[in-house]
Amino acid sequence: MPYFNFSPAERQTKYNLMKKFYAFVQKEFYHIFRDTRTMMILFALPIALVIIFGYALNNDFKNIPIGILNQSKDQTSEKLIHRIVGSGYFVVEQTLEKPQDIPKAFKSGKVKLVVFFPSSFQQDLYHAKKAPVQLIADASDINTAINTTSYLSGIIGEFNNENGRENSGGVQLSSRMIFNQRLLSVYLFIPGVIALILLIISALLTSVTLAREKETGTLELLSISPISPYMIIIGKVIPYLILSLLNSFIIILLGIFVFGLPMVGSVALLILACFVYTVASLSLGILISTRVETQQAAMFASLVSLMMPTMLLSGFIFPIESLPLPLQLISNIIPATHFIILIKSIMIKGAGISLIWKPFFILIAMTAVFILVSIQSLKRNK
Amino acid sequence: METVVKVNQLTKKFGSFIATNAISFEVKKGEIFGFLGANGAGKTTAMRMLSGLLTPSSGQASVAGFDVSTQAELVKQNIGYMSQKFSLYEDLTIQENIDFYGGVYGLSRQEKKDRSNDIVSKFQLETVIHKLVRTIPLGWKQKLAFALALIHKPKVVFLDEPTGGVDPITRRQFWDLIYEAAHDGVTIFITTHYMDEAEYCDRVSIMVDGLIKALGTPSELKTSFQVDSMDAVFQLLARGTANKI
């Protein structure tokens, strides 16, 4: 048999392999740039998400409307009120005359909280050396209620300290928020949005594009061509890898320059984190596409099995610590959970590799598992 | 004449199911070989083994001089393939499709250019070469898909129901292209459900339940089954299966 036939042997050179690969990647870019839906997901969705999370779903508060019911009207209470307003978090929307007005003020929705100085305030302060101030919050909006009361407690506590009115000796509790002193939610949502966008681009788009080739029958033709199955898959994912990384930088830059996200740690480490997570997401996309036959099934599988858990269980929207134990366990197997830890540690805390090798290791291990399972599924079809 | 496809006792089992049961045949250079059979008779499995996609359970086959189980990559470089779906990228232009498939088969820039010019002048595609494939008529897509299956000058081309869904006139034109390719020395391996097309083949094999039940020229088969059309030959063999079930 003429094994060393000139032309096939010649064509198997490395140079040729690169050329085949180039043809493949070029074709993939044509697909991406010509599909409006893909382009929307690639470029409109990330910006829309950042803006929605940045402005509309903003958890930060300032100018919270409050009511003041001051029956004491002494110097100390006026000073305290001045301090509260001066903090910038609160505005006095209404000044109440008597305790009976409080329910009405809440019902009208004009105020979120009422600060009540009883008429005995001044006397108690001088005689008993301590005086009660009551904070009454509208807990129908629980987050605001908890936040406003804790902010106000802080302000009042500070006021006490400055005026030397520690009500008792011994230990004084003093808490300080570090890394995010102003408690800005941008610190939480930017890493979350990056995690989500990279997942959508990598897992959703790759699984859909591979499924499309199955549907149209072009995959059949490719598998009969001299391109190896591994090259088909790598050629498919390379454009998405490039676009994903590009996208994550756009989001990070938006976070830094528009929303004031800090960048304390190493840029190289940040790039590495994005790369590792993107590869993990791509391998998930490949895994999905080996198991489905149609674009619709691929899309459904990506949305339900990847995006929902990423939104809800990765610590993006709900803190992992507050989840029930079974959900906490699930959150550990979601790649985004580890990626969000990495991004926060690098960007906000400036952590080095020695502190965060573990999430890196977990992501790499996950990728290896996804790829092995994908190869098994591909082989089963042989 | 050179033998291009050699199949000897080729068998594929999926668990206990025998999809292809020890089939043997040979196809010569430039021959048009019709591969017929009802759905599920084992045609596709046999074709997938011959194109290096499936590994045989036992038996041997060589295509274009290469063993399908040990030299699958060399087999792939020397065969072309076209299916009913035509396998063109609808969101790429004709030119981009030509460049892509040329690239996949490792053609040089000059080869690609030459081949592209050949295709354009042969099918008069000058006006539509930069149009998306999506926008051209089905008949043109089919011819283009055939041209692309031949772009790397393969020794054998596998056509899997290539004329499905096309009108009779286009089908006739398509067969002219097949004859032309065969005349140039390309071996044509074709499956079809149209029995009139079976009459156009040089030789025909009919598979039933994983076995080749009939093999010969259309006139030989008609004579031995004492009928006057390939359709009747096929009906006789297919009915034989129906009775068994």
Interface residues (C-beta under 8 A of the other chain):
Chain A: M1 P2 Y3 N5 P8 R11 Q12 N16 L17 K19 K20 Y22 A23 F24 Q26 K27 Y30 H31 R34 D35 T216 G217 T218 E220 L221 L222 S223 I224 S225 P226 I227 S228 K382
Chain B: S51 G52 L53 L54 T55 S62 G65 F66 D67 Q71 E73 L74 K76 Q77 N78 I79 Y81 M82 S83 Q84 K85 F86 S87 L88 Y89 E90 D91 L92 E96 D99 F100 Y101 G102 G103 V104 Y105 G106 F158
